[in-house]
Structures are given as C-alpha cells and as structure tokens.
Amino acid sequence: MLKQLLILSFISLALISCNKEEIHNVIPRCINNLITEFKKSASCNDSKVDQYIFQNQVVFVFKPGSCGADMQSEVFDMNCAILGSLGGITGNTEINKEDFANAQFIKTVWENNY
C-alpha cells in the first residue's frame, strides 16, 4: 500500500512540475504527418502552420498563404481532429461558435522557406 502511494505521489509531482512551455513543445505525430502532407501542396511563399491555445486546448492552424483567392485555413486539435476552417469565400472567423481572434498565439511550427 505504501509503495502504491509513493508511486502515485511521484506521478502527481511529475505532472505538476511540467510547465506550459514543455506542453507547447510537443507536436503530436499525427500533426507532423499532416505537416508533411501540407508541405507538398503549400505553393504560397507565406504558407505556414501556427500553434495556438484556443478554448483551453492546443490547436494547429494550417495556413495555405495569400497567393490564391478564398483559401481556407484548417484548424486541428492535438488528436488531429479538424475543428473547422477559417477564411474562405465567406471569410469565416469562428470555430465552435467562438471568434478565433480569442486564440492565443504560441509559435509558428512550420513555414515555407521559398
């Protein structure tokens, strides 16, 4: 019983000691796979993938760039589930009925280097 309690305490301390910066540095494998595929079709010199905090979760926005008309940026969560698209012909700015302007930018994960 004491051994189990010590193990549980150790795990709890390890989780508490992780800071937000470490969490933001983790890019899930499925997101890396999506980036690999995105690179193949990213024809704009300003194409990129940005990481944000939105609705209390880490999300990734795949921005095709500005070299075409009505292009949409797809928003994915950490599990690679698509949450929605921004921009396009309608100029959509909402994901899950919340304005994406409320998102907190973390960093650019990948950008086209033409």
VOPAKE-695649 format. One record per atom (N, C-alpha, C): x, y, z. Coordinates in steps of 0.1 Angstrom, whole numbers, plus 2048, in hexadecimal, padded with zeros to 3 digits. Layout:
REM VOPAKE-695649
XYZ
...
REM end
This chain:
REM VOPAKE-695649
8087F4800
800800800
80980D800
81380D808
81C818809
82381A7FC
82780F7F6
82E8107E9
8258167DE
8188137DE
80F8187D4
80D8277D7
80C82B7E3
80A8397E7
8178417E2
82383C7E4
82F8437E0
82F8447D1
82B83A7CA
82B83B7BB
8218457B6
8158457BC
80B84F7B9
81085D7BC
81685F7C7
81C86C7CB
8268717C1
82F8677BD
83986B7B3
83386F7A6
8298687A1
82386B794
81C879795
81687B7A1
80F8887A2
8198947A2
8248927A9
82F89C7A9
83489E79B
836894794
83C895786
83289D77D
82589A77F
81B8A1776
81B8B077A
81B8B3787
81B8C178C
8278C8787
8338C2787
83F8C9783
8408CC775
8388C676C
8388C975E
8328D775C
8398DF755
8348ED753
82D8EE745
8268F8743
81F8FA736
8298FA72A
83590072C
83E900721
8428F271C
8438E9725
8468DB721
83B8D5719
82F8D871E
8238D3717
8228D8709
8268E5707
8258EC6FA
8308E76F0
83A8E16F6
8458DC6ED
8428CE6E8
8388C86EC
8348BA6E8
82B8BC6DB
8308B66D0
8288B66C4
8248A76C2
8178A46C2
8138966C1
8178916B3
8198846B3
81E87D6A6
81488069B
80787F69E
7FD881693
7FE88F68E
801899696
8028A7691
80F8A8688
81A8A168C
8268A1684
82389A676
81A890676
81788966A
80E893661
80589A668
7FD8A4660
8068AF65A
8108B3662
8198BE65D
8218B8651
8258AC651
82D8A6646
8248A663A
8178A363B
80E8A362F
80B8B162B
80A8BA634
8078C8632
8128CF62A
81F8CB62D
82B8D1626
82A8CE617
8258C2614
8248BE606
81B8C75FD
8118CD604
8078D55FC
8098E4600
8128E8608
8138F560D
81B8FD602
8139035F9
81990A5EE
81C9195F0
81791F5FB
81992D5FE
82692E606
82D939604
83993B60C
83693F61A
82A94261D
82694562B
81D93A632
81E92E62C
817923632
81D920640
81591C64A
81B919656
81191165F
81690C66A
80E905674
81190C681
807911688
808918695
8029106A0
8079126AB
80290B6B7
7FB9166C0
7F09136C6
7E891C6CE
7E29156DA
7DE91D6E4
7D59186EE
7C891E6EB
7BE9156EA
7B09196E6
7A69106ED
79D9166F4
79390F6FC
79A905705
7A490970C
7AB901716
7B28F5711
7B68F5704
7BD8EA6FE
7C78EF6F4
7D18E76F2
7DB8EA6E7
7D58E76DA
7D68F06D0
7D18EE6C3
7DC8F26B9
7DB8ED6AD
7E48F06A2
7DD8F5696
7E1900691
7DA906685
7E3905679
7DE8FE66F
7E58FC662
7E1907659
7EA911657
7E791C64F
7EE91B641
7E591A636
7EB918629
7F2924623
7F092F629
7F693C624
7ED94561C
7F394F616
7EB959610
7EC95A601
7F29505FB
7F49505EC
7E894C5E4
7DD9485EA
7D19445E3
7C594B5E9
7BA94A5E2
7AE9505E7
7A69465F0
79F94B5FA
796944602
79C937608
7A893760C
7AE92B612
7AA92A620
7A991E625
7A591C633
7B091663B
7B091A648
7BA915652
7B390B65A
7B88FE65B
7B28F4662
7B78F4671
7AE8F167A
7B28F1688
7B08E368E
7BB8DE694
7BC8D0699
7BF8D16A8
7B98C76AF
7BD8C66BD
7C98BC6BF
7CE8BA6CB
7D98B16CD
7D78A36C9
7CB89E6C7
7C88916C2
7C58906B3
7C889C6AD
7C789D69E
7B989D699
7AF8A06A2
7A18A169E
7A08AF699
7998B168E
7978BE688
78C8C5690
78F8D1694
7858D969C
77D8E2693
7838E5687
77C8EE67E
7868F5675
7818FE66D
789906663
787915665
79191C663
79192B664
793931656
78D93C654
78F943647
78693E63C
78B93D631
783938625
77A943620
77193F617
769948610
75F950619
75C949624
75395062E
75A958638
767956639
76F95E643
76D959651
76A94C653
767947660
77294A66A
76E94F676
777952681
77494A68E
76B94068D
766939699
76992A698
76D9256A4
76E9166A6
7669136B2
75E9096B1
7559056BC
74D9116C2
74891A6B9
7409266BC
7489306C4
7559306C4
75D93A6CB
7679406C1
76894D6C2
7719546B9
7809506BB
78794C6B1
7949476B2
79E9536B6
79995F6B6
7A196A6BB
7A49696CA
79D9606D1
79F95E6DF
7AA9546E1
7B094E6D7
7BA9446D8
7C794B6DC
7D09446E4
7DD9496E8
7E79436DF
7EF94B6D8
7F99466CF
8059406D8
80A9356D5
81592F6DC
8229306D3
82192A6C7
82D92A6BF
82A9256B1
8339286A8
83292269A
83991569B
83290A697
8388FD697
8408FA68A
83B8FF67F
8418FD672
83D909669
84790D661
843917657
84B91464A
84591863F
84B916632
85791F630
86291962B
86F92162A
87392261C
86A927613
86D929605
878934604
REM end
